[in-house]
Amino acid sequence: MTEDLQRKVLSKNIEIAYTDTGEKNKSTILFIHGLANYHAVWHWNISTLQQSVRCIAIDLPGNGFSSRDQKIKYTIDFYVDTVIEFIKEMKLTHVSLAGHSMGGLIAMKIALNKDIAIEKLILCAPAGFEYYTPHESMLFKSAITMGNFLNLDEAQVAQSVRSSFFKQQAITEKIIQELTEIIQQNDRTQYRSMLEQSIHSMLDDGIFKQLKKIKQETLVFFGENDMLIPNRFLHPVSTKDIAVKATKEMPHATLKTYASTGHFVQIERALEVNKSIIAFVDKT
């Protein structure tokens, strides 16, 4: 799933790995993966969507096959600035953003940025829909530290990926295998630092209070059996409750939820998701 990777060097010598498929003269969907993932988690969408639109899927810095730098502070704002620079360097116009999990939060923040014009948003189980108070954020960070979450590496990635699917399948193990290889080929200290900084930044971001300001038409997808959203200890409600509440905050958002579906809603429900995205992008 990585054979067609291209690379773009940005400022500060940040190198972004990405795929670029579909018709160049058509509107573009830029796909942004979630925490500790990579571009290929969109494979089951792009394989269909590239027949209708230009599809570009990136690896965020510190993730996948993009460059890694111990000096970088891996915050949501850093990711936002990097994606905006990538869009400008690629001279992309008529761009819609598709984001999964942390990538969804990044996409929303970019949509709010006045330095770039984004046409539409496609959010798959986005981070940021679940609001954390400062106290809850502190408790979550403490739980992660006490649970030694950031030192598990391959085991943690395997568990995280498996828990992101409602039903285990060959796709699950393929993603685990490739993410494990990426970890083993790179510096573990940098990987752990990226994880910690990214998680802390997500918890502190508080975009929920800004959802009303997102003016773009937005299509939201959630699996009703998402085991990552919400945090059941801090927020003992259903995933659908979180999804409905946040979507109502957005002036131009439509929510689609699916039973018997986990956090990787865009993979488990690829057929339905792809069909909805095509209709959404084509709508004027």
C-alpha positions in Angstrom: 0.0 0.0 0.0 3.1 2.3 0.0 4.5 1.7 -3.5 3.4 5.0 -5.0 4.8 7.3 -2.4 6.0 10.8 -3.4 7.8 13.4 -1.3 7.6 17.1 -0.8 10.2 19.1 1.2 8.7 22.0 3.2 10.3 24.6 5.3 12.6 23.6 8.2 13.5 20.6 6.0 10.3 18.8 6.9 9.7 16.1 4.3 6.1 14.9 3.7 5.4 11.5 2.2 2.2 11.4 0.2 0.2 9.6 -2.5 -1.4 11.5 -5.4 -4.0 9.7 -7.5 -7.0 10.6 -9.7 -7.5 13.3 -12.3 -5.3 16.4 -11.6 -7.9 18.8 -13.2 -10.7 17.7 -10.8 -11.4 18.9 -7.3 -9.1 17.5 -4.6 -9.7 15.6 -1.3 -6.7 15.8 1.0 -6.7 12.9 3.4 -5.3 13.3 7.0 -4.7 10.2 9.1 -5.0 9.8 12.9 -2.5 9.5 15.7 0.4 7.1 15.0 -1.2 6.0 11.7 -0.2 6.6 8.1 -1.6 7.5 4.6 -2.6 3.9 3.8 -5.5 3.8 6.2 -7.4 5.6 3.4 -6.6 3.0 0.8 -10.1 1.5 0.9 -11.6 4.9 0.2 -9.1 6.3 -2.3 -9.3 3.1 -4.5 -12.9 4.1 -5.3 -12.9 7.9 -4.9 -9.9 8.4 -7.2 -12.3 7.7 -10.1 -14.2 10.9 -9.2 -11.8 13.3 -7.6 -8.1 13.9 -7.1 -7.0 12.1 -3.9 -3.9 13.1 -2.0 -3.1 11.2 1.3 -0.3 12.5 3.4 1.8 11.1 6.3 2.0 13.8 9.0 5.5 14.6 10.3 6.7 12.1 12.9 4.3 9.5 11.4 4.4 7.0 8.6 7.1 7.7 6.1 7.5 11.4 6.6 10.5 13.0 8.3 11.0 12.9 12.1 12.9 15.4 14.2 13.4 15.3 17.9 13.5 19.1 18.0 9.9 19.5 16.7 7.1 20.1 19.0 4.3 17.8 17.7 1.2 19.9 18.6 -2.1 20.2 16.7 -1.1 23.7 15.7 2.2 22.4 14.2 0.3 19.8 12.2 -2.2 22.5 11.0 0.6 24.8 9.9 2.4 21.9 8.1 -0.7 20.8 6.2 -1.5 24.4 5.1 2.1 24.8 3.9 1.8 21.5 2.0 -1.4 22.7 0.3 0.2 26.0 -0.7 3.4 24.3 -2.0 1.4 21.8 -4.0 -0.6 24.8 -5.4 -3.8 23.0 -4.7 -7.2 24.7 -5.3 -10.7 23.6 -4.7 -9.6 21.4 -1.7 -11.8 19.5 0.6 -10.3 17.8 3.7 -11.0 14.3 5.0 -9.7 13.6 8.5 -9.8 10.5 10.7 -9.6 10.8 14.5 -6.7 13.3 15.2 -6.7 14.0 11.5 -10.3 15.2 11.9 -9.4 17.6 14.6 -6.5 18.9 12.3 -9.0 19.3 9.4 -11.4 21.3 11.5 -8.6 23.6 12.7 -7.5 24.2 9.1 -11.1 25.0 8.1 -11.1 27.7 10.8 -7.8 29.2 9.6 -8.2 32.4 7.5 -4.9 31.8 5.6 -6.4 29.0 3.5 -9.7 28.3 1.6 -11.2 24.9 2.3 -14.3 23.9 0.4 -15.8 21.0 2.5 -15.0 18.8 5.4 -15.3 15.0 5.7 -14.8 13.9 9.3 -14.4 10.2 10.3 -14.6 9.6 14.1 -13.0 13.0 14.7 -11.1 13.9 17.8 -12.4 17.1 19.3 -16.0 16.2 19.3 -15.5 14.9 22.9 -15.0 17.9 25.2 -12.6 17.5 28.1 -12.5 20.0 31.0 -9.1 21.0 32.2 -9.5 18.6 35.2 -10.5 15.7 32.9 -7.6 16.4 30.6 -5.2 16.2 33.6 -6.8 12.9 34.7 -6.5 11.4 31.2 -2.8 12.5 30.9 -2.1 10.9 34.4 -3.8 7.7 33.4 -1.7 7.4 30.2 1.5 8.0 32.2 0.6 5.5 35.0 -0.5 2.9 32.4 2.9 3.1 30.7 1.0 3.7 27.5 3.9 5.4 25.7 6.4 2.6 26.2 4.5 -0.3 24.6 5.4 0.6 21.0 4.4 -2.4 18.8 2.1 -4.0 21.4 0.3 -0.7 22.0 -0.1 -0.1 18.2 -1.5 -3.6 17.7 -3.9 -3.3 20.5 -5.0 0.2 19.4 -5.6 -0.9 15.8 -7.5 -4.1 16.9 -9.7 -2.1 19.3 -10.5 0.4 16.4 -12.3 -2.4 14.5 -15.7 -3.8 15.6 -14.8 -7.1 13.8 -11.3 -8.3 13.3 -10.3 -9.0 9.7 -7.3 -9.4 7.4 -7.2 -5.6 6.9 -6.6 -5.2 10.7 -3.5 -7.4 10.6 -2.2 -5.8 7.4 -2.3 -2.3 9.0 -0.7 -3.6 12.2 2.1 -5.3 10.2 3.0 -2.1 8.3 2.8 0.2 11.3 5.0 -2.2 13.2 7.6 -2.1 10.4 7.5 1.7 10.5 8.2 1.7 14.3 11.1 -0.7 13.9 12.7 1.3 11.2 12.7 4.5 13.2 13.9 6.0 16.5 11.7 4.8 19.4 12.5 7.8 21.6 11.2 10.2 18.9 8.2 8.0 18.4 7.2 8.1 22.1 7.8 11.9 22.3 5.6 12.4 19.2 2.8 10.3 20.8 3.0 12.1 24.2 3.1 15.6 22.7 0.2 14.9 20.2 -2.0 13.3 22.8 -1.5 16.2 25.3 -2.1 18.7 22.5 -5.4 17.0 21.5 -6.6 17.0 25.1 -5.8 20.7 25.6 -7.1 21.9 22.3 -10.8 22.5 23.1 -12.1 22.9 19.6 -15.6 21.9 20.8 -16.3 25.6 21.7 -15.3 26.7 18.2 -17.5 24.2 16.2 -20.2 26.9 15.7 -17.6 28.9 13.7 -17.0 26.2 11.1 -18.8 27.5 8.0 -17.9 24.7 5.5 -20.4 22.0 4.6 -19.3 19.0 6.7 -20.1 15.3 6.5 -19.5 13.4 9.7 -19.2 9.6 10.0 -19.1 7.6 13.3 -19.2 3.9 14.1 -21.7 3.4 17.0 -19.3 0.8 18.6 -16.3 3.1 18.6 -14.2 2.0 21.6 -12.0 5.1 21.6 -14.6 7.8 21.5 -15.8 8.6 24.1 -13.6 7.8 27.1 -16.1 5.6 29.0 -14.4 6.3 32.4 -14.7 10.1 32.1 -17.8 10.3 29.9 -20.1 7.3 30.4 -22.3 8.0 27.4 -22.6 6.4 24.0 -20.6 7.3 20.9 -23.7 8.3 19.2 -24.5 10.8 22.0 -21.1 12.4 21.5 -21.5 12.5 17.7 -25.0 14.0 17.8 -24.2 16.6 20.3 -21.1 17.9 18.5 -22.6 17.7 15.0 -25.5 19.9 16.2 -23.0 22.6 17.2 -21.9 22.9 13.5 -24.1 25.1 11.3 -23.7 23.0 8.1 -23.0 19.4 9.2 -24.6 16.1 8.5 -24.1 13.0 10.6 -24.1 9.4 9.5 -23.7 6.7 12.1 -23.4 2.9 11.6 -24.2 0.1 14.0 -21.7 -2.8 14.5 -18.9 -0.4 13.4 -15.8 0.8 15.3 -13.3 3.7 15.2 -12.1 2.9 11.6 -15.5 3.7 10.3 -14.1 4.7 6.8 -12.7 1.2 6.4 -15.4 -1.0 8.0 -18.1 0.9 6.1 -16.0 1.8 3.0 -18.8 1.1 0.5 -21.4 3.3 2.3 -18.8 6.0 3.2 -17.4 6.2 -0.3 -20.9 6.5 -1.8 -21.8 9.3 0.6 -18.5 11.2 0.0 -19.0 11.1 -3.8 -22.6 12.5 -3.5 -21.3 15.1 -1.0 -18.4 16.3 -3.1 -20.6 16.5 -6.3 -23.3 18.5 -4.5 -23.1 22.2 -5.5 
